[in-house]
Amino acid sequence: MENSPPFLETPLEPEDETQRLIGEVAKRHGIVLGSGDPLCVVLTVLELFLNRYLTRLDGMFQAHQAVSFEAMDRSSDAAKTIAEQLITGAAHYHVKTARAAVEELAAALAQAAAAERARIERLAKDARRLIWIGGLVWAAILSVAAGMAVGAWLAPAASSRAPNTQSGSYTLLR
């Protein structure tokens, strides 16, 4: 820790610190100080003042740190609220557009169903018409067939009553 600043060094006991300072002064300046030297008294007074101000600064730091943490908590809560609003807004927009698309699709399906229903009704009407026409054709065919059957049944009797073309009268042929 030779390159680190002195305030980052591990704190020593006050007596050990005084001995270290006396040794450093002797090494650098060649002057030997005693523990009762006025310079050591001044250093002790400065240390006491410095400790008092460091204690105040530490209290101020703690107060500012608490205020900063509260501000960060408020900012975090505000960010959460904004994020919730954005997500809720996006969800509402998605629901609204999806609902509109479903309603549009339902309207298109209803229109297509109505067109198919009309087509089916038209085809059913055409089928009923064809059934009537088919019935009429069958009735005509059956009528002709019945007429032919009656004619065939009556034909033997009619041949016996054939007109005499020479005399202009009817004679029975048997």
C-alpha positions in Angstrom: 0.0 0.0 0.0 3.0 2.3 -0.5 1.4 4.0 -3.5 -2.1 4.5 -2.0 -3.1 7.8 -0.3 -2.7 8.0 3.4 -6.4 8.2 4.1 -6.9 4.8 2.5 -4.3 3.1 4.8 -5.5 1.0 7.7 -6.1 3.2 10.7 -3.6 2.8 13.5 -4.1 3.4 17.2 -3.4 7.0 18.2 -0.2 6.1 20.0 1.1 4.0 17.1 0.2 6.8 14.8 2.1 9.3 16.9 5.2 7.0 16.9 4.9 6.6 13.1 4.8 10.3 12.6 7.8 10.9 14.9 9.7 8.3 13.0 8.8 9.8 9.6 9.9 13.3 10.7 13.2 11.9 11.9 13.7 10.0 8.7 12.9 12.9 6.3 14.2 15.9 8.3 16.7 14.4 10.7 14.9 16.0 13.7 13.9 13.8 16.7 10.6 14.8 18.3 9.4 13.7 21.7 5.9 12.7 22.6 5.6 15.9 24.7 6.9 18.2 21.9 4.5 21.1 21.2 4.3 20.0 17.6 2.8 16.7 18.7 0.3 18.6 20.8 -0.7 20.6 17.8 -1.0 17.4 15.7 -3.2 15.9 18.4 -5.4 19.1 18.5 -5.7 19.0 14.7 -6.5 15.3 14.8 -9.4 16.0 17.3 -10.7 18.8 15.1 -10.4 16.6 12.0 -12.2 13.7 13.7 -15.0 16.1 14.8 -15.4 17.3 11.2 -15.1 13.8 9.8 -17.9 12.7 12.1 -20.1 15.7 10.9 -19.2 14.9 7.3 -20.1 11.2 7.9 -23.5 12.3 9.4 -24.1 14.6 6.4 -23.1 11.8 4.0 -25.4 9.3 5.7 -28.3 11.9 5.5 -27.6 12.6 1.8 -27.3 8.9 1.2 -30.7 8.3 2.8 -32.2 11.1 0.7 -30.6 9.8 -2.4 -31.9 6.3 -1.7 -35.4 7.7 -1.1 -35.2 9.6 -4.4 -34.0 6.5 -6.2 -37.0 4.6 -4.7 -39.4 7.3 -5.8 -37.8 7.3 -9.3 -38.0 3.5 -9.4 -41.7 3.6 -8.4 -42.4 6.3 -11.0 -40.6 4.3 -13.7 -42.7 1.2 -12.7 -45.9 3.3 -12.9 -44.9 4.7 -16.3 -44.0 1.2 -17.5 -47.3 -0.2 -16.2 -49.2 2.6 -18.0 -47.3 1.9 -21.2 -47.9 -1.8 -21.1 -51.6 -1.3 -20.2 -51.9 1.2 -23.0 -50.3 -1.1 -25.4 -52.6 -4.0 -24.3 -55.7 -1.8 -24.6 -54.5 -0.8 -28.1 -53.9 -4.4 -29.1 -57.4 -5.4 -27.7 -59.0 -2.5 -29.5 -57.4 -3.3 -32.9 -58.0 -7.1 -32.4 -61.6 -6.4 -31.6 -61.9 -4.2 -34.7 -60.4 -6.9 -36.9 -62.7 -9.5 -35.4 -65.7 -7.3 -35.9 -64.6 -6.6 -39.5 -64.1 -10.3 -40.1 -67.5 -11.1 -38.6 -69.2 -8.5 -40.8 -67.4 -10.0 -43.9 -68.5 -13.5 -42.9 -72.1 -12.3 -42.3 -72.1 -10.7 -45.7 -70.7 -13.8 -47.3 -73.3 -16.0 -45.4 -76.1 -13.7 -46.6 -74.9 -13.9 -50.2 -74.7 -17.7 -49.9 -78.2 -17.9 -48.3 -79.6 -15.8 -51.2 -77.9 -18.1 -53.7 -79.2 -21.2 -51.9 -82.7 -19.7 -51.9 -82.5 -19.0 -55.6 -81.3 -22.5 -56.3 -84.1 -23.9 -54.1 -86.6 -21.9 -56.1 -85.1 -23.2 -59.3 -85.3 -26.7 -57.9 -89.0 -26.3 -57.0 -89.7 -24.9 -60.5 -87.9 -27.9 -62.0 -90.0 -30.3 -59.8 -93.2 -28.6 -61.0 -92.1 -28.8 -64.6 -91.0 -32.4 -64.1 -94.4 -33.2 -62.5 -96.2 -31.6 -65.4 -94.1 -33.5 -67.9 -94.8 -36.8 -66.0 -98.5 -35.9 -65.9 -98.5 -35.3 -69.6 -96.6 -38.6 -70.3 -98.9 -40.5 -68.0 -101.9 -38.8 -69.7 -100.7 -39.8 -73.1 -99.9 -43.3 -71.8 -103.3 -43.6 -70.2 -104.9 -42.4 -73.4 -103.0 -44.9 -75.4 -103.9 -47.7 -73.0 -107.6 -46.7 -73.2 -107.3 -46.5 -76.9 -105.7 -49.9 -77.1 -108.3 -51.3 -74.8 -111.1 -49.8 -76.9 -109.4 -50.6 -80.3 -110.9 -54.1 -80.7 -114.3 -52.8 -80.1 -113.7 -49.9 -82.5 -112.5 -52.1 -85.3 -115.8 -54.0 -85.2 -117.6 -50.7 -85.6 -115.5 -49.4 -88.5 -117.4 -47.1 -90.8 -118.5 -48.4 -94.1 -117.1 -46.0 -96.4 -119.0 -47.0 -99.4 -122.5 -46.7 -98.0 -121.7 -44.1 -95.4 -123.2 -46.1 -92.6 -121.7 -48.1 -89.8 -121.7 -51.8 -89.8 -120.6 -54.2 -87.2 -117.8 -56.4 -88.2 -117.4 -59.6 -86.4 
